[in-house]
C-alpha cells in the first residue's frame, strides 16, 4: 500500500494523490509489483525497498548515488496468542533529493502517529528533521512498551508468590526474550545514530542537533531500562528456580522421613503375613503387642527426626 503526504503551510501533513517535491511517501507491506513501480517512479534501487521488509534486517546506513537508506529497528507489540509478546521490526527511510520514503511490513503505530499529525509540525523538505522525529518517536515507543513489560513482570511475580506454575514461568521466559530483542536493537540503533554526523551530505542544523540529542538521550534511557529489566528478570527467574529446587528437596525429605518412620511396622506386617509358622502367632495379644511396639518405634524415630529438623 502506498500513501503520499505533503506538509501544508502550517507544516501539518495532508494526504496527496500525486507526488511532488518534498513529499513523504509511505509504503506499507508493498507487493513486488508495487516495489518495482515505486523504484522506477522515485528513482531508487529496488533493493532499498526490499531490505526493510526483511524481519531480521539490522539497523544500518547505505548510500547509492543521491539516495540514502536508513534502517532502524523499532519495537512492536504482537497480537494476543503470540508466545513472545514484543518483538522488533525494521523501518526503512530512503532520503532522496525530492522525497522521503518510509517502508515497513506493517502500519506501525509510530508511522500512524506521524501521519495523524500528533507530533511537532515540521516540513517534509527538512529531511533530517523527519528522520530525527522518527528516531525520537521510536525511543519513546520503546519506553512505553518497557512500561508494559514491567507491569507484566509485576503481575507474573504476584502469581508466582502464591503458586509456582509452569505457565507463569514461561511468561517470564518469553518476556525475557522480548527484552533481549529490545536491547540488541537499541544498541545497533545507537551505533547508527552516532554515524549520522559523519555523513558528508547529511546537514544537521542547530534545531535538528537538539532533536538528535533528545532522541539519543531517550534511546540510551530505553537501552539502560531494558538492560536493568533484563538483569532483574534473570535474577528473579534464578530465585524462583532455586525456590522450586528447595521445595522439591523439602518434599523428598519429608517423604523419606515418613518412609523410614513406617519401615519397622511394615517389616513386621510383612513377616507375619507369610504362610509359614511364626513364634507366638496364635497368641491372643500378639497383634496388639506387635502394633504397640511398632508404634513406639515409629514415634521415637519421628521425634528424633523432629529434633534434628529433618522435617
C-alpha positions in Angstrom: 0.0 0.0 0.0 1.3 3.5 -1.0 0.3 6.8 0.6 1.7 10.2 -0.2 1.8 13.1 2.4 2.6 16.7 1.9 3.1 19.3 4.6 0.9 22.4 4.2 1.6 26.0 5.2 1.1 25.1 8.9 3.6 22.3 8.4 0.8 19.7 9.1 0.5 16.6 6.9 -2.1 16.2 4.3 -2.6 13.1 2.1 -1.9 13.7 -1.6 -2.9 11.8 -4.7 0.2 12.6 -6.7 3.9 13.0 -5.7 5.6 16.4 -6.0 8.7 17.8 -4.3 9.2 17.3 -0.6 6.7 14.6 -0.1 6.6 11.8 2.5 5.9 8.5 0.7 4.7 5.8 3.0 5.0 2.2 1.7 3.3 -0.5 3.9 3.9 -4.2 3.1 4.2 -3.5 -0.7 3.9 -6.3 -3.2 6.7 -7.0 -5.7 4.8 -5.0 -8.3 4.5 -2.0 -6.0 8.2 -2.2 -5.2 9.1 -2.1 -8.9 6.7 0.7 -9.6 8.0 2.8 -6.6 11.6 2.2 -7.5 11.0 3.4 -11.1 8.8 6.3 -10.0 11.1 7.7 -7.4 14.5 6.7 -8.9 15.7 4.5 -6.0 17.1 0.9 -6.1 14.5 -1.8 -5.6 16.8 -3.4 -3.0 16.5 -0.3 -0.9 12.7 -1.0 -0.7 13.1 -4.8 -0.2 15.7 -4.7 2.6 13.5 -3.2 5.3 10.8 -5.8 4.6 13.2 -8.5 6.0 12.2 -9.1 9.6 15.8 -9.9 10.5 17.4 -6.8 8.9 19.6 -4.8 11.2 19.9 -1.1 11.6 22.3 0.4 9.2 23.0 3.3 6.7 23.6 2.7 3.0 24.3 5.1 0.2 23.6 4.8 -3.6 24.3 7.9 -5.7 22.0 10.6 -4.4 19.9 8.2 -2.3 20.5 7.3 1.4 18.9 4.3 3.1 18.4 4.4 6.9 17.1 1.3 8.6 16.1 1.4 12.2 14.6 -1.3 14.4 11.5 -0.3 16.2 9.5 -2.2 18.9 6.2 -3.9 18.1 3.5 -5.3 20.4 2.5 -8.7 19.0 -1.1 -9.9 18.7 -2.7 -11.8 21.5 -1.8 -15.5 21.4 1.8 -15.0 20.3 4.4 -16.7 22.5 6.7 -13.7 22.6 4.7 -10.6 23.4 7.1 -8.0 22.0 9.5 -8.0 19.1 11.3 -5.5 16.9 10.9 -4.9 13.2 12.8 -2.7 10.8 11.6 0.5 9.3 13.4 1.8 6.3 13.8 5.5 5.4 15.0 6.4 1.9 16.1 10.0 1.6 16.3 11.4 -2.0 16.7 14.9 -3.2 12.9 15.3 -3.6 11.1 12.8 -1.3 11.3 10.9 1.9 10.2 7.3 1.6 9.3 5.1 4.6 9.0 1.3 4.2 7.6 -1.1 6.8 5.9 -4.5 6.8 3.1 -3.2 9.0 1.3 0.0 9.5 3.4 0.7 12.6 2.0 2.9 15.4 5.0 5.2 15.0 4.1 5.9 11.4 0.5 6.2 12.3 1.4 8.9 14.9 3.3 10.8 12.2 0.6 10.6 9.6 -2.1 11.6 12.1 -0.2 14.8 12.9 0.2 14.2 16.6 3.9 15.3 16.6 5.5 18.7 16.5 4.9 20.1 13.0 7.7 20.1 10.5 8.3 20.5 6.8 9.0 17.3 4.8 11.7 19.1 2.8 13.7 19.3 6.0 14.6 15.6 5.7 16.9 15.5 8.7 14.1 16.8 10.9 11.8 13.9 9.6 14.4 11.3 10.4 15.1 12.6 13.9 11.4 12.9 14.7 11.1 9.3 13.8 14.1 8.3 15.9 12.6 10.2 18.9 9.2 8.6 18.5 10.9 5.2 18.3 12.8 5.8 21.5 9.6 6.9 23.3 7.7 3.9 22.0 10.5 1.7 23.4 10.0 3.3 26.8 6.2 2.9 26.5 6.4 -0.8 25.8 9.0 -1.2 28.5 6.5 0.1 31.0 4.1 -2.5 29.7 6.7 -5.2 30.1 7.4 -4.1 33.7 3.8 -4.4 34.6 3.6 -7.9 33.1 6.6 -8.8 35.2 4.9 -7.5 38.4 1.7 -9.4 37.6 3.6 -12.6 37.0 5.6 -12.2 40.1 2.4 -11.8 42.2 1.1 -15.0 40.7 4.3 -16.9 41.4 4.3 -15.7 45.1 1.0 -17.6 45.5 1.8 -20.7 43.5 4.7 -21.5 41.1 3.2 -22.7 37.9 4.9 -23.6 34.6 2.7 -21.1 32.7 3.9 -18.2 34.8 7.5 -19.2 34.4 7.1 -19.4 30.6 5.5 -15.9 30.7 8.7 -14.6 32.3 10.9 -16.5 29.8 9.1 -15.0 26.8 9.3 -11.5 28.3 13.0 -12.1 28.7 13.2 -12.9 25.0 11.5 -9.6 24.3 13.9 -7.7 26.4 16.8 -9.3 24.6 15.3 -8.2 21.3 14.9 -4.7 22.6 18.5 -4.4 24.0 20.0 -5.8 20.8 18.1 -3.4 18.5 18.7 -0.4 20.7 22.4 -0.9 20.7 22.5 -1.1 16.9 20.2 1.9 16.6 22.5 3.9 18.9 25.6 3.0 16.7 23.7 4.1 13.6 22.8 7.5 15.2 26.5 8.0 16.1 27.3 7.6 12.4 24.8 10.2 11.1 27.0 13.2 11.9 29.8 11.6 9.8 27.8 11.5 6.6 29.0 14.3 4.3 25.8 15.3 2.7 23.7 14.9 5.9 23.2 18.5 7.1 22.3 18.8 10.8 21.1 22.3 11.7 21.1 23.6 15.3 17.4 22.8 15.8 17.9 19.3 14.4 21.0 18.9 16.5 18.9 19.4 19.6 16.3 16.9 18.3 19.0 14.4 17.6 20.4 14.8 21.1 16.9 14.3 22.6 16.4 11.2 20.5 19.9 9.8 21.5 19.2 10.5 25.2 15.9 8.8 25.2 17.3 5.9 23.2 20.1 5.5 25.8 17.5 5.6 28.5 15.5 2.9 26.8 18.6 0.8 26.5 19.5 1.2 30.1 16.0 0.4 31.2 15.8 -2.7 29.1 19.1 -4.0 30.4 18.0 -3.3 34.0 14.7 -5.1 33.5 16.5 -8.0 31.8 19.0 -8.3 34.7 16.3 -8.1 37.3 14.2 -10.7 35.4 17.1 -13.0 35.2 17.7 -12.7 38.9 14.0 -13.3 39.6 14.0 -16.4 37.4 17.1 -17.7 39.2 15.4 -17.1 42.5 12.3 -19.0 41.6 14.3 -21.8 40.1 16.1 -22.1 43.4 12.8 -22.0 45.3 11.4 -24.8 43.1 14.5 -26.9 43.8 14.2 -26.1 47.5 10.5 -27.0 47.6 11.3 -30.3 45.8 14.1 -31.1 48.3 11.7 -30.4 51.2 9.0 -32.7 49.7 11.6 -35.5 49.1 13.0 -35.1 52.6 9.5 -35.4 54.2 8.6 -38.4 52.1 11.9 -40.1 53.0 11.4 -39.4 56.7 7.9 -41.0 56.7 9.3 -44.0 54.8 11.9 -44.6 57.5 9.3 -44.0 60.3 6.9 -46.6 59.0 9.6 -49.1 57.9 9.5 -51.2 61.1 5.7 -51.7 61.3 5.8 -52.6 57.6 8.6 -55.1 58.1 6.7 -56.8 60.9 3.5 -56.9 59.0 5.3 -58.4 56.0 6.9 -61.1 58.1 3.7 -62.1 59.9 1.8 -62.1 56.6 3.9 -65.1 55.3 2.4 -68.6 55.0 4.6 -70.5 57.5 4.5 -70.8 61.3 6.0 -67.9 63.3 6.6 -67.5 67.1 3.5 -66.6 69.2 1.5 -66.1 66.1 -1.5 -67.7 67.7 -1.4 -65.6 70.9 -4.4 -63.6 71.8 -2.5 -60.3 72.2 0.2 -60.9 69.6 -1.2 -58.4 67.1 -1.8 -55.7 69.7 1.7 -56.2 71.2 3.3 -56.0 67.7 1.3 -52.9 66.8 2.3 -51.3 70.1 6.0 -52.0 69.6 5.9 -50.7 66.0 4.0 -47.6 67.1 6.5 -46.8 69.8 9.5 -47.3 67.5 7.8 -45.1 64.8 7.0 -42.4 67.3 10.5 -42.5 68.7 12.0 -42.2 65.2 9.7 -39.4 64.3 10.7 -37.5 67.5 14.4 -37.9 66.7 13.8 -36.6 63.1 11.8 -33.6 64.5 14.5 -32.7 67.0 17.1 -32.8 64.2 14.8 -30.7 62.0 14.7 -33.3 59.3 11.1 -32.3 58.5 
